[in-house]
Amino acid sequence: MYLTRHAMSVSASALLLIGVVSAPAFAGDWLRAGPQDQVKGCSMAAFADPGFKGPSWKTHNSWAVVGWEFDSQISSIKVRSGIWQLYRSANFQGQIETLYPGSYGHLKPTVDNLIRSFRCVRAT
């Protein structure tokens, strides 16, 4: 399907919604951004910098895509409750690191600044 000059002035998201253009392969990530589920008894805080410094994010939810604010920018975590799995790819894919209740002031190099999704797998 071709686009006329007038249609090209419409935002890409509007065109996607009305079916004029197809979603790119990666669109699923940003279309599903946001909390996936909330597990009672799960709580954690993620920090952008080591030592629990910088912008922080408290959550009880699993996130298939952490969002642009924290995408690949988490360096320390405080797990208040629950057992959490961190993933290097969106949608709970890729290498996994499991965290138990406690303070992680410096994440392992395998996940430091590489986390793209996370979820609580069990309440504690």
C-alpha angles and dihedrals in degrees: 000000000000126000124229121224090257094051090051090065091062116093118265091239091055091050090049092052095051092045099246092125132027122246113255117247092260095048092098089070097057094035091057097042112135139062115327101193141342120230115201109234095032122111134154142158123216123202129200094219134047117264094037093289134132127034112349137201125202118199146164091190137091113239122205088190118022093207132240095288093065104016106138091344105100113116105161136025138191112205107201096176139349134040110275132196120207120204131201091214134051121262094036094294134133132029115000131215118188120212128193127198108301144076122295106189093172119028120217114270089247091069107015107123089351104090114123100163139008141181142187108243098183137012119235 
